[in-house]
Amino acid sequence: MTELGERLAGLTSWHSGDWRGLRVAVYGLGVTGFSVADTLVELGAEVLVVTAKADQERAMLLAVIGAELLEDPDLSAPPARLAEFDPQLVVVSPGFHHDHPLLDWADQRGIQVWGDIELAWRLRDKVGSPADWIAVTGTNGKTTTVQLTATMLLAGGYRAAPCGNIGIPVLDAIRDPQGFDVLVVELSSYQLHWINRNPGGELSPYSAACLNIADDHLDWHGSFDAYRAAKAKVYDNTQVACVYNRADDATEQMVRDAEVIEGARAISFGLDIPGPSEFGIVDGILCDRAFLEDRFTTAIELTTIDELRDAGLAAPHVVANILAAAALARSYGIEPGVIRDVLTAFRLDAHRIELVRIESGVSWVDDSKATNPHAADASLRAYESVVWVAGGLLKGVEIDELVKRHTSRLRAAVLIGVDREELRSAFARHAPDLPVYEVDADETDEVMPTAVRLAGEAAQAGDTVLLAPAAASMDQFADYAERGRRFQAAVNEFFGGEADERSASHPGGD
């Protein structure tokens, strides 16, 4: 190992003096990139932030904290200033594809590349004893599961925080002066791609879960196998519990293949009757048969489907997320009564099977967070008769099977977004008689009012008008949240104003 390699391998503590003077190029200046730059400057490193386009506020803050900004709209080749800076380390933001020219350049020069998660893991002792990490990934359900798990841990008396891909950078969490007992870290496939690659930076989560796996982000990873391999890394070096979805064989295989700490257990969850070391459902009761002494003959009741329905949490994919979160919380010693109390009060975030209003027997539901076919499939399964609002950026995934699977429950479809052709063709193959309407609007302001009008004309009493796009939103909207907000606004405008009391107070999603 080179002298620099030894130096980098030894950087496993905030309190190491070897951070000072280290030349680090930070690729990207989003929320993650800024947190990386801010952290490294605080450590005394020399920091050059490289980005194609810089947010003005973050650019100003970089100048304040003392990091250098290199903004170049053409990063197809290394800018001269990057080569002149001669970085000893690159820390990459998730938005940079793994085959980006600047990463190829770093590889050719033998420069180590870290992600923000590896950096945070190395620095997790900043404010005292390092917090345990509970790691969560999956194609869908990550954020809900992370929020639930963190809430259960907090209710159980631990200092806990959700962070990572959920929106709060892990580097901000590990620098919080109050410190934490446990961090529940949502990990995207992009972030997982970069972990466990370098000596000294190997993660070892207390417990870990992959909720499910389906085609997504293939444009970034290049293939499903590469995407799956990234997700599987969540289980590496797990200490206590590898939580997996027994309805998804791929997640079970990930656990079988993982190199874990001796004594770590495989714990499954599912919507069927659980066996020993499993979480599941018996006669409408959610049960734990994993974390109790006599798991071979008894089970612990956590809550019931009826109670979840009252809280708007009874959609099957939400119940699966609840079981996964309960397994993670129980692995950390949270009592069943605490879990039940949390579920009584918990509500889903906006744009996750959120009921907007009910008019003339038609329910209008915003599941804009369903940004891929797997999520849309789960959403569609929750309703019997649907006018489906779908489309956007498909991110290289196949839509055909999703359409084929749900034609029997569709009253009509309304297509939005730039990738309508694939959806249109799928409906022509599998449901040639289904009414399919298209929104051919150039302006963002026109998309949802048109889609809502078309859906309203097609819907009948007993139907659900469901925004579950199965696609990303960036073709026409800033993000899925803006897409959902515009849908809700268009629905309320279509009916002449804000939702009535019944609609506004009705819990979303069952």
Summary of the structure (lengths in Angstrom):
residues: 510
radius of gyration: 23.7
end to end distance: 56.6
largest distance: 72.5
contacts: 1818
relative contact order: 0.08
helix: 39%
strand: 19%
